[in-house]
Amino acid sequence: EDSTDESGLKEKTRKQTVYLPGGCILSEKQFEDMKDFMTRSYVDDCLCIEGSIECRVSP
């Protein structure tokens, strides 16, 4: 199942695991935590780069 959320991240979910483009593999809980983190006002964007999630934050 593919879906795209407002941040434009395309995710595939399989058995409680989320696979993000760029090689990130998160548990469902980690993914929910990341989405919650991304709603904070100082977080601009989060990307998966070579297997790690990197977020841009406002100064």
SULLIN-V410282 format. One record per backbone hydrogen bond with DSSP energy under -1.0 kcal/mol. CO is the residue of the C=O (numbers start at 1). NH is the residue of the N-H. Records with the same first field share a line. If there is no record, write none. Layout:
BEGIN
CO = NH  NH
END
This chain:
BEGIN
1 = 13
3 = 11
5 = 8
9 = 5
11 = 3
12 = 19
14 = 17
16 = 28
17 = 14
18 = 26
19 = 12
20 = 23
22 = 51
24 = 20
26 = 18
27 = 31
28 = 32
29 = 33
30 = 34
31 = 35
32 = 36
33 = 37
34 = 38
37 = 40
40 = 43
42 = 58
45 = 56
47 = 54
49 = 52
52 = 49
54 = 47
56 = 44  45
END
